[in-house]
Amino acid sequence: MADHQDQDIEDHDPAVGTREHAPIAAPPPGKPTTAWDAPSTRRALRWHTIRTVLALAAWIGGWFVLLDITQHTFHLASLVFIPYTVYAPYRLLMLLAGTLPGAFRMRRTLRGHPWRLIEGAEHGMSAHPAAASDKPWIAVPDPEAPDDPAARLPLLLVAEPRARWWLRRVRPGATPEQRAEIGVLWCCGDPRGDVVIAVSARPDGRSGTPRRLLFLQQRGALVASRRHAPPAAADPDTADRTRPALSHPPTARTMRGRMRRRALLLLIWPALLAVQIAEITLDEGHDKIGLVVIIAIAQLTGLPLHIGVLVSTRRMTRLLAAHPWRPVDCTIRSRGKTQLITVDGRDLTPSPWRVYVDVNVTRLWIAGDQDSRRMVSVPGGARPVSVAPTP
């Protein structure tokens, strides 16, 4: 009985919309139909907001509970408090600055646009040619060219806790069951502005109930001059083999930006050291010795990792300064969570960090020696990635 009810909702509720490439029924005269007119949408947003508020209360309440345990019950519990102290401020910032305000913006978007159901939307982990930044994406039809099947705009998935469910399903190592969950995408809004995406309560897309609501702000996310370019033709294949790769302006700009951002993070460590010195100097009763220990452990674990990232970035820069880009044919496939890039009959793996190259490309730019670590990029050299031979 539930199946018939769900089918009736999808077929007869104009607020839910119809699937892409299917005839779209004209709305009734009077007030335009929007996603907000469907009771299932209002319930989904209400539950989304309640979960956000409960999560905010839980993170704040958990901090006070652990602090009370540390001070009055078990002093060594501060060791358990360390990861929570480091991670809780990040989650609170994301909830207060992103998720909670996003719930109100989501409501405004749902009240102004209808749902569109899109089957088999393309997606990827590396940069889309129409995107202004290198982030995972899901492509949806361009509202300005609804009849053009090649006109697709990417919805960029930002790296925040609410998007983790989506990121696990667009990565190359996703299982068929995970991919089936996003087989029918619910989209509400303008891909060049504010967008709400969701999936059906049932993987086959027959349910009229959206779930996993995610709000995306797309302003400034697209490159208008390239928004309809196919992934394999994102940049011209004009590598200059007489000059080092780092002399190529897009490559130099990208590496300078990476080094600058990672170097600025070094300011964190003097700030933490200053807090330690202040606590030791001013805390006569040793009531806050646990805070000093927490900061010391954070420094011992985080500082070596930060130094490793800086050294790795510097090595990539030196490699690009010593070798030119050269265009090569490639085949990209996945093995579990690892991406394999076959170039000149050899398999290469992005390393040392888990990054992904666009699986749609058939040509890459590559720099470096054949038997050691090399750098690859989509044609144009703007997104260099370090790769190593697969053992």
C-alpha positions as CSV (number, residue, x, y, z in Angstrom):
1,M,0.0,0.0,0.0
2,A,2.8,2.4,0.8
3,D,4.3,1.9,-2.7
4,H,1.1,3.0,-4.3
5,Q,0.8,6.0,-2.1
6,D,4.4,7.0,-2.9
7,Q,3.8,6.6,-6.6
8,D,0.7,8.7,-6.4
9,I,2.6,11.5,-4.7
10,E,5.2,11.5,-7.5
11,D,2.8,11.3,-10.3
12,H,0.2,13.8,-9.1
13,D,1.9,16.3,-6.8
14,P,3.3,19.0,-9.1
15,A,5.4,20.3,-6.2
16,V,7.5,17.2,-6.4
17,G,8.1,17.7,-10.1
18,T,8.9,15.1,-12.8
19,R,12.0,13.4,-13.9
20,E,14.4,15.1,-16.2
21,H,13.7,14.5,-20.0
22,A,10.1,13.6,-19.2
23,P,7.2,15.9,-20.2
24,I,6.6,18.5,-17.5
25,A,3.0,19.1,-16.7
26,A,1.9,22.8,-16.8
27,P,1.2,24.1,-13.3
28,P,-2.4,25.0,-12.4
29,P,-3.5,28.6,-12.9
30,G,-2.9,30.9,-9.9
31,K,0.0,30.6,-7.5
32,P,3.1,28.8,-8.9
33,T,3.8,25.4,-7.5
34,T,7.0,25.1,-5.4
35,A,8.7,22.4,-3.5
36,W,7.4,23.9,-0.3
37,D,3.8,23.0,-1.3
38,A,4.6,19.3,-0.7
39,P,4.0,18.2,2.9
40,S,6.9,15.7,2.6
41,T,9.3,18.6,1.9
42,R,8.2,20.6,4.9
43,R,8.6,17.5,7.1
44,A,12.0,16.8,5.7
45,L,13.2,20.4,6.4
46,R,11.6,20.4,9.9
47,W,13.5,17.2,10.8
48,H,16.7,18.7,9.2
49,T,16.4,21.8,11.5
50,I,15.7,19.7,14.6
51,R,18.7,17.5,14.0
52,T,20.9,20.6,13.6
53,V,19.7,22.2,16.9
54,L,20.1,18.9,18.7
55,A,23.6,18.5,17.4
56,L,24.5,22.0,18.5
57,A,23.1,21.3,22.0
58,A,24.9,17.9,22.2
59,W,28.4,19.4,21.3
60,I,28.0,22.2,23.8
61,G,26.6,19.9,26.5
62,G,29.3,17.3,25.9
63,W,32.0,19.8,26.5
64,F,30.6,20.8,30.0
65,V,30.1,17.1,30.9
66,L,33.7,16.2,30.1
67,L,35.0,19.3,31.9
68,D,33.1,18.3,35.0
69,I,34.4,14.7,34.9
70,T,37.9,16.0,34.5
71,Q,37.8,18.4,37.4
72,H,35.8,16.5,39.9
73,T,35.9,12.8,39.2
74,F,38.9,11.6,37.2
75,H,41.7,14.1,36.4
76,L,43.4,11.8,33.8
77,A,40.2,12.0,31.8
78,S,41.7,15.1,30.3
79,L,43.5,12.7,27.9
80,V,40.1,11.6,26.6
81,F,39.2,15.3,26.5
82,I,42.0,16.1,24.0
83,P,40.4,15.0,20.7
84,Y,37.1,16.5,21.7
85,T,38.6,19.8,22.6
86,V,40.3,20.0,19.2
87,Y,37.3,18.8,17.1
88,A,34.3,20.3,19.0
89,P,35.1,24.0,18.1
90,Y,35.3,23.1,14.4
91,R,31.9,21.4,14.6
92,L,30.4,24.2,16.5
93,L,31.7,26.7,14.0
94,M,30.3,24.7,11.1
95,L,26.9,24.4,12.8
96,L,26.7,28.1,13.8
97,A,28.2,29.6,10.7
98,G,27.0,27.1,8.0
99,T,24.4,24.5,8.8
100,L,22.0,26.5,11.0
101,P,21.9,29.6,8.8
102,G,21.7,27.2,5.8
103,A,18.5,25.8,7.1
104,F,16.8,29.2,6.8
105,R,18.3,29.8,3.3
106,M,17.1,26.3,2.4
107,R,13.6,27.2,3.4
108,R,13.7,30.3,1.2
109,T,14.9,28.2,-1.8
110,L,12.3,25.6,-1.3
111,R,9.5,28.2,-1.2
112,G,10.7,29.8,-4.5
113,H,11.4,26.8,-6.8
114,P,9.9,23.4,-7.6
115,W,11.7,20.0,-7.3
116,R,13.3,18.6,-10.4
117,L,14.1,14.8,-10.5
118,I,17.3,14.0,-12.4
119,E,18.1,10.4,-13.3
120,G,21.8,9.3,-13.6
121,A,23.4,12.7,-12.9
122,E,27.1,12.7,-13.7
123,H,29.5,13.2,-10.8
124,G,33.2,13.2,-10.1
125,M,35.8,13.9,-7.4
126,S,38.2,16.1,-9.4
127,A,37.5,19.6,-10.8
128,H,34.8,20.0,-13.4
129,P,35.8,22.2,-16.4
130,A,33.0,24.6,-15.6
131,A,34.0,24.9,-11.9
132,A,36.1,27.7,-10.5
133,S,37.7,25.4,-7.8
134,D,38.8,21.8,-7.5
135,K,36.0,20.1,-5.5
136,P,33.7,17.1,-5.9
137,W,30.7,17.8,-8.1
138,I,27.3,16.5,-9.4
139,A,26.3,17.8,-12.8
140,V,22.7,19.1,-13.4
141,P,21.0,20.5,-16.4
142,D,21.5,24.2,-17.2
143,P,18.1,26.1,-16.7
144,E,19.1,28.4,-19.6
145,A,19.3,25.4,-22.0
146,P,16.9,22.8,-20.7
147,D,16.6,21.0,-24.1
148,D,20.4,20.7,-24.6
149,P,21.6,17.3,-23.1
150,A,25.2,18.6,-23.2
151,A,24.5,21.7,-21.1
152,R,25.4,20.7,-17.6
153,L,26.4,22.8,-14.6
154,P,28.3,21.3,-11.6
155,L,27.0,21.5,-8.1
156,L,30.1,21.7,-5.9
157,L,30.1,19.6,-2.7
158,V,31.9,21.5,0.0
159,A,33.9,19.5,2.6
160,E,31.6,19.8,5.6
161,P,30.1,17.1,7.9
162,R,26.6,17.2,6.2
163,A,28.2,16.5,2.8
164,R,30.1,13.4,3.9
165,W,27.2,11.1,3.0
166,W,27.2,12.6,-0.5
167,L,31.0,12.5,-0.9
168,R,31.1,8.7,-0.1
169,R,28.8,8.1,-3.0
170,V,30.5,10.2,-5.7
171,R,34.0,8.9,-4.9
172,P,35.5,6.4,-7.4
173,G,35.5,3.5,-4.8
174,A,31.7,3.8,-4.1
175,T,29.8,0.5,-4.2
176,P,27.0,0.0,-6.7
177,E,24.5,0.1,-3.8
178,Q,25.9,3.5,-2.7
179,R,25.7,4.9,-6.3
180,A,22.2,3.6,-6.6
181,E,21.2,5.9,-3.7
182,I,22.0,9.0,-5.7
183,G,20.6,7.5,-9.0
184,V,17.7,9.9,-8.8
185,L,18.7,13.3,-7.6
186,W,16.2,15.9,-6.3
187,C,17.3,19.4,-7.2
188,C,15.6,22.7,-6.2
189,G,16.9,26.1,-7.1
190,D,19.3,27.8,-9.5
191,P,22.6,26.0,-10.1
192,R,24.3,29.4,-10.4
193,G,22.9,30.6,-7.0
194,D,21.3,28.7,-4.1
195,V,20.4,25.0,-4.5
196,V,18.9,22.3,-2.4
197,I,19.6,18.7,-3.3
198,A,18.2,15.5,-1.8
199,V,17.5,11.9,-2.6
200,S,14.4,9.8,-2.4
201,A,13.5,7.8,0.7
202,R,13.8,4.8,-1.5
203,P,16.8,4.2,-3.8
204,D,14.6,3.6,-6.9
205,G,13.4,7.1,-6.8
206,R,9.7,6.2,-6.6
207,S,9.1,7.7,-3.2
208,G,7.7,11.2,-3.0
209,T,9.6,11.9,0.2
210,P,13.0,13.7,0.0
211,R,15.7,13.0,2.5
212,R,19.4,13.9,3.1
213,L,18.7,17.6,2.3
214,L,21.9,19.5,1.5
215,F,22.1,23.3,0.9
216,L,24.7,24.5,-1.6
217,Q,25.7,28.1,-2.3
218,Q,26.9,28.3,-5.9
219,R,27.7,32.0,-6.3
220,G,31.1,32.3,-7.7
221,A,31.5,28.5,-8.1
222,L,31.2,28.5,-11.9
223,V,33.4,29.7,-14.8
224,A,30.8,31.1,-17.2
225,S,33.0,30.9,-20.3
226,R,33.6,27.1,-19.9
227,R,30.4,25.9,-18.2
228,H,29.4,23.6,-21.1
229,A,32.8,22.3,-22.1
230,P,33.2,18.6,-21.9
231,P,35.7,17.3,-19.3
232,A,38.2,16.0,-21.8
233,A,38.4,19.4,-23.5
234,A,38.7,21.6,-20.4
235,D,42.0,23.2,-21.5
236,P,44.0,23.3,-24.7
237,D,46.7,20.7,-25.1
238,T,49.6,23.2,-25.7
239,A,52.3,22.1,-23.2
240,D,55.7,23.8,-23.9
241,R,58.3,21.1,-23.5
242,T,61.2,23.5,-23.7
243,R,60.4,25.1,-20.4
244,P,60.0,23.8,-16.8
245,A,56.5,23.1,-15.8
246,L,56.7,25.7,-13.0
247,S,57.2,28.4,-15.6
248,H,53.7,27.7,-16.9
249,P,51.5,30.5,-15.4
250,P,48.5,28.3,-14.2
251,T,50.9,25.8,-12.6
252,A,53.0,28.5,-10.9
253,R,49.8,30.3,-9.6
254,T,48.4,27.0,-8.1
255,M,51.7,26.0,-6.4
256,R,52.2,29.5,-4.9
257,G,48.7,29.5,-3.5
258,R,49.2,26.0,-1.9
259,M,52.5,27.0,-0.3
260,R,51.1,30.3,0.9
261,R,48.1,28.8,2.6
262,R,50.1,26.1,4.3
263,A,52.8,28.5,5.4
264,L,50.1,30.8,7.0
265,L,49.0,27.9,9.2
266,L,52.4,28.1,10.9
267,L,51.0,31.0,12.9
268,I,48.9,28.5,14.9
269,W,51.9,27.1,16.7
270,P,53.3,30.3,18.2
271,A,49.8,31.2,19.4
272,L,49.4,27.8,21.2
273,L,52.9,28.2,22.7
274,A,51.9,31.7,24.0
275,V,48.8,30.2,25.6
276,Q,50.9,27.5,27.3
277,I,53.4,30.1,28.7
278,A,50.5,32.3,30.0
279,E,48.8,29.3,31.7
280,I,52.0,28.2,33.4
281,T,52.9,31.7,34.5
282,L,49.5,32.8,35.8
283,D,48.0,29.6,37.0
284,E,49.3,29.5,40.6
285,G,46.9,26.9,41.8
286,H,47.6,24.5,38.8
287,D,43.8,24.3,38.2
288,K,44.4,24.5,34.5
289,I,47.4,22.2,34.1
290,G,45.2,19.9,32.0
291,L,44.8,22.6,29.4
292,V,48.6,22.9,29.2
293,V,48.9,19.2,28.7
294,I,46.2,19.2,26.0
295,I,48.0,21.9,24.0
296,A,51.3,20.2,24.4
297,I,50.0,16.9,23.0
298,A,48.3,18.8,20.2
299,Q,51.6,20.4,19.3
300,L,53.5,17.1,19.4
301,T,51.0,15.4,17.1
302,G,50.0,18.3,14.8
303,L,53.3,20.1,14.2
304,P,55.2,17.1,12.7
305,L,52.2,16.5,10.3
306,H,52.2,20.2,9.3
307,I,56.0,20.1,8.7
308,G,55.5,17.0,6.5
309,V,52.9,18.8,4.4
310,L,55.2,21.8,3.9
311,V,58.1,19.5,2.9
312,S,55.9,17.6,0.5
313,T,54.6,20.8,-1.1
314,R,58.2,22.0,-1.5
315,R,59.3,18.8,-3.1
316,M,56.5,19.0,-5.6
317,T,57.5,22.6,-6.4
318,R,61.1,21.6,-7.0
319,L,60.1,18.7,-9.3
320,L,57.9,21.1,-11.4
321,A,60.8,23.5,-11.6
322,A,63.2,20.8,-12.9
323,H,61.0,19.1,-15.5
324,P,58.7,20.2,-18.3
325,W,55.1,19.2,-18.9
326,R,54.5,16.7,-21.7
327,P,51.1,15.6,-23.0
328,V,50.4,11.8,-22.7
329,D,47.4,9.5,-23.2
330,C,46.0,7.9,-20.1
331,T,43.4,5.5,-18.7
332,I,42.0,6.1,-15.3
333,R,40.2,3.5,-13.2
334,S,39.6,2.7,-9.5
335,R,40.7,-0.2,-7.3
336,G,38.8,0.1,-4.1
337,K,39.4,3.5,-2.7
338,T,42.6,4.0,-4.8
339,Q,42.7,5.6,-8.2
340,L,45.0,4.0,-10.8
341,I,46.3,6.2,-13.7
342,T,47.8,4.2,-16.5
343,V,50.4,6.1,-18.5
344,D,52.9,4.6,-21.0
345,G,51.9,1.1,-19.8
346,R,52.6,1.9,-16.1
347,D,50.2,2.4,-13.2
348,L,50.5,5.5,-11.1
349,T,48.7,6.3,-7.9
350,P,48.0,9.8,-6.5
351,S,50.3,10.1,-3.4
352,P,51.0,10.9,-0.6
353,W,47.4,12.2,0.0
354,R,44.2,10.7,-1.3
355,V,43.4,12.9,-4.2
356,Y,41.6,12.1,-7.5
357,V,42.1,13.0,-11.1
358,D,39.1,13.5,-13.3
359,V,38.0,10.0,-14.5
360,N,36.6,11.4,-17.8
361,V,39.9,12.7,-19.2
362,T,41.9,10.6,-21.7
363,R,45.0,12.9,-21.8
364,L,47.1,14.4,-19.1
365,W,50.1,16.5,-18.7
366,I,53.0,14.7,-16.8
367,A,56.3,15.9,-15.5
368,G,59.2,14.0,-13.9
369,D,61.3,10.9,-14.3
370,Q,59.7,7.6,-15.3
371,D,60.9,5.5,-12.4
372,S,60.3,8.0,-9.5
373,R,57.6,10.3,-8.2
374,R,56.0,12.5,-10.9
375,M,53.4,15.2,-11.2
376,V,50.3,15.0,-13.4
377,S,47.6,17.5,-14.2
378,V,44.6,17.8,-16.4
379,P,45.6,19.6,-19.7
380,G,46.5,23.2,-18.9
381,G,48.6,22.5,-15.8
382,A,46.4,24.3,-13.3
383,R,45.8,21.3,-11.0
384,P,49.1,19.4,-10.4
385,V,48.8,16.2,-8.4
386,S,51.7,14.1,-7.1
387,V,51.8,10.5,-8.3
388,A,54.0,7.5,-7.6
389,P,54.5,4.2,-9.3
390,T,52.2,1.5,-8.0
391,P,54.1,-1.3,-6.2
